């Protein structure tokens, strides 16, 4: 059985997920790999093509729209061409999106009629963020599901396929850990490097800086505790999100700017360990609209720091509660965060990280994927 693994993401959590999953899958299956250059864990013979990365030129509306269109359609056109070249039994999409599906899904329905099967990892199964008219959104969701034979999810859920006539089987797979190279410097040494008091209780907010992480509420909550410091590590996600300067001004207005440290911009993988090593706890303070697994949680699994977490119902909430990984608070509430910080500082949680890692391995992820593909190959 030949699997064509497709990833259109060049960076970020989805790209990292694809790297780890495809590496594990390649250990037990015949896998070809189609992705942007630089995300190439497999042997060159398994690379039928690479997806060009669009240059980030121009900041105007037209430039952004053009770049978005190219980033959306070019990889799908290349996938169509690569299927013709590789002739796989299965195409596995490392992530799934409905955007503009009525304009491109027909290509893959055509391949499905010719015997090629399609599966996808559905990182965000609740598709209630509507772009454009509702009728277009529902049509797009239905079209994007129309050629799938299997959907992989991180928690049991009934997919809303927007009225698709057939039911798509779902298979629950674990989200494995994101392992990074670790250094030898101690927390005390790193605190001197980052100019952080050794006695401070340090919260880490890691990853893309975007509205849905409730960084503003976290800053408001820490104002009540003079011993709490905040280290923000990551870069601004995109236009339309609050910039770093907005949060820095809020911290200044609330009188906590001197207890905040900002390491904004791209963070190389070789430096990630420093931020988790120096922290006392990791803030995963997502809004109620976040209902998927957390990539940052799975980076933290290597470092086993307690978490301060919030989100809507989903894999993150389940993991924190089931394995006692930290304090869970109601989403979108500065008061709830304030109380959660107090509990986190008072009692170190009896986290079951070893059990979490045993149940969330990439080997198990790949095994379940392969079993599902074999069972559904017709």
N, C-alpha and C positions, 0 to 999 in steps of 0.2 A: 504494500500500500504506500503510495507516494503522497506526501503532504506538502503543499505550498503554503508557507507561513508568511503572512503579509502584515507589515507594520508601516504605517505612513507617518508616524511621529518621529521627529528628529531628536527630541530632548524631553526631559521631564519624567514624571512618574510612569506614564503609559509606555514610554520608550524603554525605561528601565524594566518594567514588568515584562515587556516583550523579549528583552535580552535574556532574562533569567528563565522565563518559561520555555523559550525556544531552545536554549542550551540543554535544559532538562529533557525536553521532548526529543532532541537529536540523539540523546543517549540510548533511546529505546525505539526509535522509528526512523524511517527514511524521510528526511526533511530537506526541502529547498527553501531559500530565504530571500524575500524581497522587501527591502527597507532602504531608508536613506543611508548614504555612505557614512561610515563612522559607527554604525550599529551592526557590525558584521562579526558575530561570534563564530560563524561556521566556516568550514573550509571553502576556499575559492570555487571549487567545483560545484558547490551548492548555491552559488550566487548567480542566478540567470540574468539579473540586472540590478541596478541600484536606482533609488528614487532621488532625483536631484533636489537639493535644498534650495528653496527660493531665497534670493538675497533680500535683506531687510532694507531696501532703498525706498525712500519716500515716506512721509508721515501724513500726507493729506488723505481725505476720505476716499478719493478715487484710487490712490496708491494702495491703501489698505484693502479696499474691495477687490482690486485686481490681484493682489497677493493672496487674499483669502480664496478667490476663485481658482487660482493656479494650484494652491496647496490642497484644495479639495479635489479638483477634477484630474489633474495630471497624474497623481498616483493611481487613481482608479483606471484611467486609460492604459497606464503601464501594466497594471494588474491584468486587465483584459488581454493585452498582448502577451504577457508572460504565461497566462493559462494556455494560450494557443501553442506556446513554445514548449512548456514543461509537460502539459497534459496530465495534471495530477488527478488522483482519486478524490482528494479533499483539498479545499482551500480553507485555511484557518485564519480568520481576521483577529488580530491581537486586540483590537478594540472595535467599537461599533458606533455609528452615528447615522442619524436620519437626514442630515442637512442636504437639501436639494435631491433627495433620493428619486423623485419622479423623473429626473433628468438622466440618471445613470443606472438605476437598479435593473432596467430591462436587459442590459448587457449580461448580467450574471444570471438572470432567469433563463436567458438563452443557453448559457453554458450548463445550467442545471438540467435543462431538457435533453442535453447531449450526454448526461451521465456524471458530470462533475458535481460533487457535493460540497456544501458550504456550511461552515460553523463559525461562531464568533464569540468572543469574550464580551459579555455585556457588563461593563463596569458600572454604568448608571442606568439601571432598568426602569426607573421612574422618569419618564420623559415628559415632565410638565412645564419645562421652560419653553415657551412658545415664541418662535420667530415668525412674524408675519401673521396672516389670518389663521384662525383656528382650523378651518377646513384644509388649508395647505399643510399645516403641522400634522394633522391626523393622516392625511394622504401620504405625507413623507414618511411617517412612522410605519404605516402599512406597507409601503413600497420597500423600505429598507429591510423589513422582516420577510418580504415576499419570497426571497430566494434562499433563506436559511433552512437548514435541516436540523441543526442542533444549536442551542444557546447555552453557553457556560456562564454561570453566575456564582457569586461568592456567598449567597445566602438564599435559602429556599424562597421562591416568590412566584406569583402568577403573573406572567408577562402580559402587559396591555399592548396587544399588537394592532390596535385601532381597527378592529373588525376583520382581520385576516380570516379567510374561510377555514384554513386548516390550523391545527394546534401545533406549535413548535415545542418539542421536548426540551426541558431544561435539566442541566446536570450541575450540581453544586461542586465547585472545586475550591481548594484552599488558596489563599493569597500568601505566597511564600515570603521569606525575609529578604530585604535588600542588604546584602553584605557589602561592606566597604573596607578598604585597607585601613588598618589602625596603627597609630604611632605609639611612642613610649612616654611622652610627656605626661606628667601628673596633672590632676585638676588644679592644684595650687600653682604650678608653673603656668598653666594656661590662663588662670585668673590674673596673674601678673601680666601676661601678654595682652589680654583684653581689657586691662585696667578695671577689674572687678574685685570688690572686697572679698577676702577669703571667707568672712563670716556671713556673707549675704546668702539668702535663699534665692537661687537663680532659676528662673523659668526660661525655657527656650521655645521660641516660635520659629520653626524651620520651614523653608520652601517658598514657593511663589507668594508674594504679598498681594492679597486680593480681599475684596470686601467680605466674602463669605467666610473668612477665618475669624471675624469678630475681634481683630486686633485692637480696635478702639475700646471695646468693652473690657478687654484684658488690661489695658492701660488704666481705665477707670477703676477696675477692681484692685490693682496693685497700689493705688493711691492710699488705700486704707492701711497698708502694712509697710512701715518704713524699712523693714529688713528684706523686702522682696525686690529683686532686681529682674530686669527683662533683657534678654539677648535675642535680637531679631536677625535672622540670617536667611537671605534669599533676595530675589529681585522682583521688581514690579512686574505684574503679569501682562497687562495690556492696557490699551487706551480704554477709558470708560470705568476704570477702577481707581480708587483713591491712591494718589501717589504717596511715596514714603514721606515727603515733606508734610503732608496733611497729618500723619500720625505723629511726626516729630513735633509739630506745632501743638497738637493735643497734649502730648506729654509735657511740653513746656508750660502750657496753660494750667495743667493740673499739678504742677510742681514736682514732677517725677522724672524730668529729662535727665537729671544727673545720675539716675539709676537705670537708664536705658542705654544699651549699646547696639549699634546698627552696623551690620556687615552686609551691605546691600550689593547686588550685582551677582554675576555668575560665580558659583562656588564649585571649584574642581572636586572631583570625587575623592582625591587624595587628601583633601582638607576637611571633609565632612566629619570625620571622627572627632576633631577638636571641639566642635560645637556640642556634641552629645556627651563627650567626656567631661567638659567643664560644667555642664548643667546639673542641677539637682532634680529637675522635673521637666517634662516636655508638654507644652500646651497644644492641644488638638481641639481648639475651641471653635468648631465649625457651626454654621447656622443650621436651622432646622431643615433647610433645603438640601443639605448634604446627607445622602443616604447610601453611600457606597463604602468600600474598604478604604483605609487610609494608607497611602504609601509611606508617610512619615512614621506612622506606627510601626511599619515593617522595617524601616531603617533603625528605629529605636529598639527593636527586638534584639539586636546585637548588643546594645548597651544596657538594656534592662532598666531604664529610668522610669519612675512612676509617671503617669500621665494625668493631666487635667483635661478632661474631654467632654465634648458636647456635639450633638448632631441630631438629625432626624432618625427615625427607626432604620436600622440597617446593620451591616457587618461590623462597623466600628463599635456601635453601642453594644452589640452582642459580645464582641471580643473582650471589651473592657469589663463588662459585668461577669461573664463566664469565667474569665481567668484572673479576675481581681487585679487588673493592671494599673489601677489608680482611682481617681475620684471622677464620678460621672455627675454632671450638672445639667439642669435644664438649659436648652439652647437659647441664645439671643437675650441673655439677662446678665447685666453687670452685677446685680445683687447675688444671683446664683453663683457666679464666678467668684465673688468675694468670699462667700461661705465655703466654696470648694477649695480655694487657696488655704483658708484657715484649717480645714480638715486635713489637707495634704501635708501641711507643715507639722501638724500635731501628731499624726499617726502615719508611720511609713506602711504602706499597704503590703499585705502578704501576697505579693504577685506570684503567679504560677507561670513564669516565663518559659521554663523548661517544658512544661506541658503544652503551652501555646506553640512553641517551636516544633515539638514532636508532631503536633496535629496540623501544622501549617508549613509543610515542606514543599519545595519545588518538585521533588521526586514524586510525591503523592499527587500534586497538581498534574504533572505530565502523565502519570499512570491513569488517572481518571479520564483525562482527555483522550488518550489512546483507546481505552476500553470503550468509551462512548462512540468514537469514530468507527471502530471495528464493528460494534453492535448495530450501528445505523447505516453501514455500507450496504447498498442494495445493487 
